[in-house]
Amino acid sequence: MKQILYILTTLFLIASCGPDDPQTETVKLSVDKTSLEFTAEGGDQTFTVTASEQVYIVPGENWLKFKKGAAGSDYKAIVTITAEANPATEPRQTRISVVAGEEKQYVDVVQAAAEKTEPGPGTDGPIVPENDGNLAWKMAERLGIGWNLGNQFDAHNNGVSGETIWGNPKATRQTFAKVKAAGFSTVRIPVTWMGHFGEAPEYKIEEAWIDRVAEVVGYAEEAGLNVIINMHHDGADSNYWLDIKSAAANTTIQARILEQITALWTQIAVKFQDKGSFLMFEAFNEIHDGGWGWGANRGDGGKQYNCLNEWNQAFVDAVRAAGGENENRFLGIPAYCTNVDIAIESMVLPKDKVLGKQMVSVHCYDPFDYTLSAKYSEWGHTAAASKKVPGDNEDDLKKVFEKLYVHFVSQGTPVYLGEFGCVNRSTEREQAFQQYYLKFFAKLSKTYGVPCLLWDNGAKGYGEESSAFINHGNGEYSSPEAKAAMQALVGSYVNSLTLSDVYRNAPK
């Protein structure tokens, strides 16, 4: 919304201009400066306005702020312009309009570009991503923008997983053909295996279950999509067989779990051994002890982290030993709770006989109170203060990507966001902010070389956990609002606009 600042009070005509002797006084307007120049660091500058009637100012861009001084007896007012620091390596400019009646004056504003700094740990200045063609960037370009077939094969009830248990229809060829047509390049198919494998020592997977997973993977392959499959709710909150809390406290339990991991991933890898590089395996999902990254893991001396590192190693060893295309397959290695900060602090990538074939897997739903719980209805610098998560929303999200870029991408280690999202909203204004969030997220993904996959659980409606975007049974958009959201997301990822462009076009 254009900000209008009234800076002078209306002047009354002189007393001699009575009703019997009307006179039209010419509006007078003058500005003592026609241009302002700011350094990249920003700061304050002033100009003086003199007018004979009410004056208002139309700012050019949202990186400028205004403050008026009190008008003196001669009806002059000093206007202070504050420019934010320019984070971009290109100069920027805009024009301020000063209007009184039909009179208009302009003040041109130019700000210098930020100095380009080399990215790396400890860099104090802005992180400037550079696509140097390393493996991380190549994988980012390959995976691109993706979509999750969520609450499908990962759904479960009473310890048994099932494709339609949580209300979604069975996936079809049409599902993935339409996902591809919508502009996505990768699908993640979360799979929960519990309830479909036998007892020790074979832990044999039920043929009907793995065959159905393979059938759906084939649909995605036919559509020309990259595919990621995993072990999903088998390790949910330490409530099922992938119990990280118990494993950290008991070496016998840890040994049993490692045995199960090896047996199950061996069978999965053998099943798909003839599938080419379009197919990735992701070891696990959000492994944690029920505290979502803030549980006993914070004070157990790294025991849970060490357990997960061993699980990841067992996964890699099992897949590589399974033969066929598995010897060179890309593998997703999840951090504890797929938490970005924990990944940076504690993650140890498994040893692998094949170099450069692992990708770090993390998730991002920042800020949770906006994206998933829907406690707040708006997001970003143009949002109403009472309706958004406090703070600098865009900068806070950008810092997540900067961390991933500095610690992984710039070092040649591929990383992907297996899940992100923003639930559907009911009003047109709220939907505009949802689309803005998705646009900004997608542009961060592209800018920083971190591919991301949207979480779609098929849950219709609005608000908390309502993330239905594409119908899982036929690939059609779940609603007109979902279509607009998906077009905003994919469009932002593929177009040539910059982060600054997206920022400037935030909802008004």
C-alpha positions as CSV (number, residue, x, y, z in Angstrom):
1,M,0.0,0.0,0.0
2,K,1.4,3.3,-1.0
3,Q,2.1,5.3,2.1
4,I,0.7,8.9,2.0
5,L,2.2,11.4,4.4
6,Y,0.5,14.6,5.0
7,I,3.2,17.2,5.9
8,L,1.5,20.6,6.0
9,T,-1.8,21.9,7.2
10,T,-4.3,23.6,4.8
11,L,-3.8,27.3,4.6
12,F,-6.9,29.5,4.6
13,L,-7.3,32.2,2.0
14,I,-6.7,35.8,3.1
15,A,-9.6,37.6,4.7
16,S,-10.0,40.1,1.8
17,C,-11.2,37.2,-0.4
18,G,-14.8,37.2,0.7
19,P,-17.8,35.7,-1.0
20,D,-18.6,38.9,-2.9
21,D,-15.1,39.1,-4.3
22,P,-13.9,35.6,-5.0
23,Q,-10.3,35.1,-6.0
24,T,-8.5,31.9,-7.0
25,E,-5.1,31.7,-5.4
26,T,-2.5,29.8,-7.4
27,V,-1.0,26.9,-5.5
28,K,2.6,27.3,-4.8
29,L,5.0,24.4,-4.3
30,S,8.7,24.2,-4.1
31,V,11.3,21.6,-3.0
32,D,14.8,22.6,-2.3
33,K,16.4,19.4,-3.7
34,T,15.6,17.4,-6.8
35,S,17.9,14.4,-6.0
36,L,19.3,12.5,-3.1
37,E,22.2,10.0,-3.2
38,F,22.8,7.4,-0.6
39,T,25.7,5.0,0.0
40,A,25.1,1.3,0.1
41,E,25.0,1.5,3.9
42,G,22.0,3.8,3.8
43,G,21.3,6.6,6.3
44,D,19.3,9.8,6.6
45,Q,19.0,12.8,4.3
46,T,16.6,15.8,4.2
47,F,14.8,18.1,1.9
48,T,12.6,21.1,2.6
49,V,9.1,21.6,1.2
50,T,7.3,25.0,0.9
51,A,3.7,25.1,-0.2
52,S,0.5,27.1,0.0
53,E,-1.8,24.3,0.6
54,Q,-1.9,20.7,1.9
55,V,1.0,18.6,0.7
56,Y,1.3,14.9,0.5
57,I,4.2,12.6,-0.5
58,V,4.1,9.4,-2.5
59,P,7.2,7.3,-1.8
60,G,8.8,5.3,-4.5
61,E,10.0,2.1,-2.8
62,N,9.6,0.3,0.5
63,W,13.3,0.6,1.3
64,L,12.7,4.3,2.0
65,K,11.1,5.6,5.2
66,F,9.8,9.1,5.9
67,K,9.6,11.5,8.8
68,K,8.3,15.1,8.8
69,G,9.4,17.9,10.9
70,A,6.9,20.5,12.3
71,A,6.0,23.2,9.9
72,G,7.3,26.7,10.8
73,S,5.5,30.0,10.6
74,D,6.4,30.3,7.0
75,Y,4.8,26.9,6.3
76,K,8.0,25.1,5.5
77,A,8.5,21.6,6.6
78,I,11.7,19.5,6.7
79,V,11.2,15.9,5.5
80,T,13.8,13.3,6.6
81,I,14.3,10.3,4.2
82,T,15.9,7.2,5.7
83,A,17.3,4.6,3.3
84,E,17.8,1.0,4.4
85,A,21.1,-0.7,3.6
86,N,21.2,-2.0,0.0
87,P,22.0,-5.8,0.2
88,A,22.2,-6.2,-3.6
89,T,25.4,-5.9,-5.7
90,E,23.6,-3.5,-8.1
91,P,22.6,0.1,-7.5
92,R,18.9,0.9,-7.1
93,Q,16.9,4.0,-7.7
94,T,13.4,5.4,-7.2
95,R,11.4,8.7,-7.4
96,I,9.5,10.5,-4.6
97,S,6.5,12.5,-5.7
98,V,5.6,15.7,-3.7
99,V,2.1,16.9,-4.6
100,A,0.0,20.0,-3.7
101,G,-3.2,20.6,-5.5
102,E,-2.4,20.1,-9.2
103,E,1.3,20.9,-8.6
104,K,3.8,18.2,-8.5
105,Q,7.6,18.0,-7.8
106,Y,9.9,15.1,-7.9
107,V,12.9,14.0,-5.8
108,D,15.1,11.3,-7.5
109,V,16.8,8.9,-5.1
110,V,19.8,6.8,-6.0
111,Q,21.6,4.3,-3.8
112,A,25.0,2.7,-4.4
113,A,25.4,-1.1,-4.7
114,A,26.7,-3.3,-1.9
115,E,30.2,-4.6,-2.3
116,K,30.4,-8.2,-3.4
117,T,31.9,-10.4,-0.7
118,E,33.1,-13.9,-1.1
119,P,30.8,-16.4,0.8
120,G,32.2,-18.6,3.5
121,P,32.1,-19.3,7.2
122,G,32.5,-16.2,9.2
123,T,31.5,-13.8,6.5
124,D,30.1,-10.7,8.1
125,G,28.7,-9.1,5.0
126,P,25.9,-10.2,2.8
127,I,26.1,-13.8,1.5
128,V,26.4,-13.6,-2.3
129,P,25.7,-17.0,-3.9
130,E,27.7,-18.0,-6.9
131,N,26.9,-21.0,-9.1
132,D,30.4,-22.3,-9.7
133,G,29.2,-25.5,-11.3
134,N,30.1,-27.8,-8.3
135,L,28.1,-30.9,-7.5
136,A,25.7,-29.1,-5.2
137,W,24.6,-26.7,-7.9
138,K,24.3,-29.4,-10.4
139,M,22.0,-31.4,-8.1
140,A,20.0,-28.3,-7.3
141,E,19.5,-27.7,-11.0
142,R,18.4,-31.3,-11.5
143,L,15.9,-31.6,-8.6
144,G,14.6,-28.1,-8.9
145,I,11.2,-27.4,-7.4
146,G,9.4,-30.5,-6.1
147,W,6.2,-31.9,-4.6
148,N,5.4,-34.4,-1.8
149,L,2.8,-37.1,-2.1
150,G,2.2,-36.6,1.6
151,N,-0.2,-38.5,3.9
152,Q,-0.3,-41.3,1.3
153,F,2.1,-44.3,1.7
154,D,3.3,-42.7,4.9
155,A,-0.2,-42.8,6.5
156,H,-0.8,-45.4,9.2
157,N,-3.3,-46.6,11.9
158,N,-2.7,-49.0,14.8
159,G,0.9,-49.6,13.7
160,V,0.0,-50.5,10.0
161,S,0.6,-48.2,7.1
162,G,-1.9,-47.8,4.2
163,E,-2.2,-45.7,1.1
164,T,-5.7,-44.4,1.7
165,I,-5.9,-44.6,5.6
166,W,-5.8,-40.8,6.0
167,G,-8.4,-40.1,3.3
168,N,-6.4,-39.5,0.1
169,P,-7.4,-41.4,-3.0
170,K,-5.0,-43.8,-4.7
171,A,-2.3,-42.2,-6.9
172,T,-2.6,-42.8,-10.6
173,R,-0.5,-42.2,-13.8
174,Q,-2.6,-39.1,-14.3
175,T,-1.5,-37.7,-10.9
176,F,2.2,-37.5,-11.9
177,A,1.5,-36.5,-15.5
178,K,-0.4,-33.4,-14.1
179,V,2.3,-32.8,-11.5
180,K,4.9,-32.7,-14.3
181,A,2.7,-30.4,-16.4
182,A,2.3,-28.0,-13.4
183,G,6.1,-27.4,-13.6
184,F,7.5,-29.7,-10.9
185,S,10.6,-31.7,-11.6
186,T,10.8,-33.9,-8.6
187,V,8.4,-35.9,-6.4
188,R,9.0,-37.2,-2.9
189,I,7.0,-40.3,-2.0
190,P,7.2,-40.8,1.8
191,V,6.7,-44.4,2.7
192,T,6.0,-46.0,6.1
193,W,7.0,-49.6,6.2
194,M,5.7,-50.7,9.6
195,G,2.9,-53.3,9.5
196,H,4.3,-54.7,6.2
197,F,7.4,-56.6,7.3
198,G,7.9,-59.8,9.3
199,E,9.9,-60.9,12.2
200,A,13.7,-61.1,12.7
201,P,16.1,-62.0,11.3
202,E,14.7,-61.6,7.7
203,Y,12.2,-58.7,8.4
204,K,10.7,-59.7,5.1
205,I,8.7,-56.9,3.4
206,E,5.2,-57.8,2.2
207,E,5.3,-58.2,-1.6
208,A,2.0,-56.5,-2.2
209,W,3.1,-53.3,-0.3
210,I,6.5,-52.9,-2.0
211,D,5.0,-53.8,-5.4
212,R,2.5,-51.0,-5.0
213,V,5.2,-48.5,-4.0
214,A,7.1,-49.7,-7.1
215,E,4.1,-49.2,-9.3
216,V,3.7,-45.6,-8.2
217,V,7.4,-44.9,-8.6
218,G,6.9,-46.2,-12.2
219,Y,4.1,-43.7,-12.8
220,A,6.4,-40.9,-11.8
221,E,9.2,-42.3,-14.0
222,E,6.9,-42.4,-17.0
223,A,6.0,-38.7,-16.4
224,G,9.7,-37.7,-16.5
225,L,10.0,-36.9,-12.8
226,N,12.9,-37.4,-10.3
227,V,11.7,-39.5,-7.4
228,I,12.7,-39.7,-3.7
229,I,11.4,-42.5,-1.5
230,N,12.2,-43.0,2.2
231,M,11.3,-44.5,5.6
232,H,8.9,-42.1,7.0
233,H,6.7,-42.6,10.1
234,D,8.6,-45.7,11.2
235,G,10.6,-43.3,13.3
236,A,8.0,-40.8,14.5
237,D,8.6,-39.3,18.0
238,S,10.4,-42.5,19.1
239,N,6.9,-44.2,19.2
240,Y,7.7,-46.9,16.7
241,W,10.5,-49.3,15.8
242,L,13.0,-46.5,14.9
243,D,13.2,-45.5,18.5
244,I,16.1,-43.1,18.8
245,K,15.6,-42.4,22.5
246,S,15.7,-46.0,23.5
247,A,18.6,-46.7,21.1
248,A,20.7,-43.9,22.7
249,A,20.1,-45.5,26.2
250,N,20.6,-49.2,25.3
251,T,23.2,-50.7,23.1
252,T,21.2,-53.9,22.6
253,I,18.3,-51.9,21.2
254,Q,20.6,-49.9,19.0
255,A,22.1,-53.2,17.6
256,R,18.6,-54.5,16.9
257,I,17.6,-51.4,15.1
258,L,20.7,-51.4,13.0
259,E,19.9,-55.0,12.0
260,Q,16.4,-54.0,10.9
261,I,17.6,-51.0,9.0
262,T,20.1,-53.1,7.1
263,A,17.5,-55.8,6.3
264,L,14.8,-53.4,5.2
265,W,16.9,-51.1,3.1
266,T,18.6,-54.1,1.5
267,Q,15.2,-55.4,0.3
268,I,14.1,-51.9,-0.9
269,A,17.3,-51.4,-2.8
270,V,17.2,-54.8,-4.4
271,K,13.6,-54.1,-5.5
272,F,14.7,-51.0,-7.3
273,Q,18.2,-52.0,-8.4
274,D,17.4,-51.6,-12.1
275,K,16.0,-48.1,-11.7
276,G,18.3,-45.4,-13.0
277,S,19.5,-42.1,-11.5
278,F,16.1,-40.5,-11.5
279,L,15.4,-42.4,-8.3
280,M,16.9,-41.4,-5.0
281,F,16.7,-43.1,-1.6
282,E,16.3,-41.0,1.6
283,A,17.2,-42.9,4.7
284,F,14.6,-41.6,7.2
285,N,12.3,-38.7,7.9
286,E,12.3,-36.5,11.0
287,I,14.0,-38.7,13.5
288,H,13.7,-37.3,17.0
289,D,12.8,-38.3,20.6
290,G,9.5,-36.5,20.7
291,G,11.0,-33.1,21.5
292,W,11.2,-31.9,17.9
293,G,14.9,-31.2,18.3
294,W,14.6,-29.7,21.8
295,G,14.3,-32.9,23.8
296,A,16.9,-35.1,25.5
297,N,19.2,-34.7,22.5
298,R,20.2,-31.2,23.8
299,G,21.7,-32.6,27.0
300,D,22.8,-36.2,26.4
301,G,26.3,-35.5,25.2
302,G,25.5,-36.3,21.5
303,K,24.2,-39.9,22.1
304,Q,21.2,-39.5,19.9
305,Y,23.2,-37.8,17.2
306,N,25.7,-40.6,17.3
307,C,22.9,-43.2,17.0
308,L,21.5,-41.5,13.9
309,N,24.9,-41.2,12.4
310,E,25.2,-45.0,12.8
311,W,21.8,-45.5,11.3
312,N,22.7,-43.4,8.3
313,Q,25.9,-45.4,7.9
314,A,23.9,-48.7,8.0
315,F,21.6,-47.3,5.3
316,V,24.5,-46.3,3.0
317,D,26.2,-49.7,3.4
318,A,23.0,-51.6,2.7
319,V,22.1,-49.7,-0.4
320,R,25.7,-49.9,-1.9
321,A,25.8,-53.7,-1.3
322,A,22.5,-54.3,-3.0
323,G,23.9,-54.2,-6.5
324,G,22.7,-52.8,-9.8
325,E,22.2,-49.1,-10.1
326,N,22.5,-48.8,-6.3
327,E,26.3,-48.7,-6.5
328,N,26.0,-45.1,-7.8
329,R,22.6,-44.0,-6.6
330,F,22.3,-40.6,-4.9
331,L,21.3,-41.0,-1.3
332,G,19.5,-38.5,1.0
333,I,21.1,-38.3,4.5
334,P,18.7,-36.7,7.0
335,A,19.9,-34.6,9.9
336,Y,18.4,-35.1,13.4
337,C,14.8,-33.9,13.2
338,T,15.9,-32.6,9.7
339,N,16.7,-29.5,11.6
340,V,19.0,-27.0,9.8
341,D,21.0,-25.8,12.8
342,I,21.4,-29.4,14.2
343,A,22.6,-30.5,10.8
344,I,25.3,-27.8,10.9
345,E,26.3,-28.6,14.5
346,S,26.4,-32.3,14.6
347,M,25.9,-34.1,11.4
348,V,28.6,-36.5,10.2
349,L,28.1,-37.8,6.6
350,P,28.5,-41.6,6.3
351,K,31.6,-43.2,4.8
352,D,30.8,-44.2,1.2
353,K,32.8,-46.1,-1.4
354,V,31.3,-43.8,-4.0
355,L,32.3,-40.2,-3.7
356,G,29.9,-37.3,-4.3
357,K,26.7,-39.3,-4.1
358,Q,25.2,-38.1,-0.9
359,M,22.8,-35.2,-0.2
360,V,22.0,-33.6,3.1
361,S,18.3,-33.7,3.9
362,V,16.7,-31.0,6.0
363,H,13.2,-29.4,6.3
364,C,12.0,-25.8,6.8
365,Y,8.6,-24.5,7.9
366,D,9.9,-21.2,9.2
367,P,8.1,-19.5,10.8
368,F,5.9,-22.3,12.1
369,D,3.3,-20.0,13.6
370,Y,2.6,-18.7,10.1
371,T,3.2,-21.6,7.7
372,L,1.6,-24.5,9.6
373,S,-0.2,-23.5,12.7
374,A,-1.7,-20.5,11.0
375,K,-1.7,-18.5,14.2
376,Y,-0.8,-15.5,12.1
377,S,-2.5,-14.7,8.7
378,E,0.1,-12.5,7.0
379,W,3.8,-12.6,6.4
380,G,6.5,-10.2,5.3
381,H,7.4,-6.5,5.4
382,T,4.0,-5.3,4.1
383,A,2.0,-7.4,6.5
384,A,0.0,-5.8,9.4
385,A,2.2,-5.9,12.5
386,S,-0.6,-7.6,14.5
387,K,-1.1,-10.3,11.9
388,K,2.5,-11.5,11.3
389,V,5.1,-13.2,13.3
390,P,7.2,-10.5,15.0
391,G,10.6,-9.7,13.4
392,D,12.0,-9.2,9.9
393,N,10.2,-12.1,8.2
394,E,12.1,-12.1,4.9
395,D,15.5,-11.7,6.5
396,D,14.9,-14.4,9.0
397,L,14.0,-16.9,6.3
398,K,16.9,-15.7,4.1
399,K,19.3,-16.5,7.0
400,V,18.2,-20.2,6.9
401,F,19.3,-20.4,3.2
402,E,22.5,-18.5,3.9
403,K,23.5,-21.1,6.5
404,L,22.8,-23.9,4.1
405,Y,24.8,-22.2,1.4
406,V,27.8,-21.4,3.5
407,H,28.1,-24.7,5.2
408,F,27.1,-27.1,2.4
409,V,26.5,-25.7,-1.1
410,S,29.5,-23.4,-1.3
411,Q,31.6,-26.4,-0.1
412,G,30.3,-28.7,-2.8
413,T,28.0,-30.7,-0.6
414,P,24.5,-31.0,-2.1
415,V,21.5,-30.3,0.3
416,Y,17.8,-30.3,-0.3
417,L,14.7,-29.2,1.6
418,G,12.6,-32.4,1.6
419,E,9.7,-30.5,3.0
420,F,8.5,-26.9,3.2
421,G,5.0,-25.4,2.9
422,C,2.4,-22.8,3.8
423,V,-1.2,-23.8,4.6
424,N,-4.2,-22.5,2.6
425,R,-6.0,-19.4,3.7
426,S,-9.6,-18.4,3.3
427,T,-9.6,-14.7,2.3
428,E,-8.2,-13.0,-0.8
429,R,-5.8,-10.9,1.2
430,E,-4.5,-13.9,3.2
431,Q,-4.1,-15.8,0.0
432,A,-2.0,-13.0,-1.4
433,F,0.4,-13.3,1.5
434,Q,0.5,-17.1,1.1
435,Q,1.5,-16.7,-2.5
436,Y,4.1,-14.1,-1.6
437,Y,5.6,-16.5,0.9
438,L,5.8,-19.3,-1.6
439,K,7.3,-16.9,-4.2
440,F,9.9,-15.7,-1.8
441,F,10.7,-19.2,-0.7
442,A,11.1,-20.5,-4.2
443,K,13.3,-17.6,-5.2
444,L,15.5,-18.3,-2.2
445,S,15.7,-21.9,-3.2
446,K,16.8,-21.0,-6.7
447,T,19.2,-18.2,-5.6
448,Y,21.0,-20.3,-3.0
449,G,21.2,-23.6,-4.8
450,V,19.0,-25.5,-2.4
451,P,16.2,-27.5,-4.1
452,C,12.9,-27.7,-2.2
453,L,9.8,-29.9,-2.2
454,L,6.4,-28.6,-1.2
455,W,4.5,-30.6,1.5
456,D,1.0,-31.6,0.2
457,N,-1.0,-33.7,2.7
458,G,-4.3,-33.6,0.7
459,A,-6.1,-31.9,3.7
460,K,-8.7,-29.6,2.2
461,G,-10.0,-26.4,3.9
462,Y,-8.2,-23.5,5.5
463,G,-5.8,-22.9,8.3
464,E,-3.8,-25.4,10.4
465,E,-2.4,-28.4,8.5
466,S,-4.6,-27.6,5.5
467,S,-2.1,-28.3,2.7
468,A,-4.1,-29.7,-0.2
469,F,-2.7,-28.3,-3.4
470,I,-2.9,-31.1,-6.0
471,N,-5.4,-34.0,-5.9
472,H,-3.5,-37.1,-5.2
473,G,-5.8,-39.3,-7.3
474,N,-5.9,-37.3,-10.6
475,G,-3.4,-34.5,-10.4
476,E,-5.9,-31.7,-10.7
477,Y,-5.5,-28.6,-8.6
478,S,-7.4,-29.0,-5.3
479,S,-9.1,-25.6,-5.7
480,P,-8.8,-22.3,-7.6
481,E,-6.8,-21.0,-4.6
482,A,-4.4,-23.9,-4.7
483,K,-3.9,-23.4,-8.4
484,A,-3.0,-19.8,-7.8
485,A,-0.6,-20.8,-5.0
486,M,1.1,-23.4,-7.2
487,Q,1.5,-21.1,-10.1
488,A,3.0,-18.5,-7.9
489,L,5.5,-21.1,-6.5
490,V,6.6,-22.7,-9.7
491,G,6.5,-19.4,-11.6
492,S,8.8,-17.7,-9.1
493,Y,11.3,-20.6,-9.3
494,V,11.6,-20.6,-13.1
495,N,11.3,-16.9,-13.9
496,S,14.3,-14.5,-14.1
497,L,13.2,-12.1,-11.4
498,T,15.5,-11.5,-8.4
499,L,14.8,-11.7,-4.7
500,S,14.6,-7.9,-4.7
501,D,12.0,-8.0,-7.4
502,V,9.8,-10.4,-5.4
503,Y,10.3,-8.3,-2.3
504,R,9.2,-5.2,-4.1
505,N,6.1,-6.9,-5.3
506,A,4.8,-8.0,-1.9
507,P,1.1,-7.5,-1.2
508,K,0.1,-3.9,-0.5
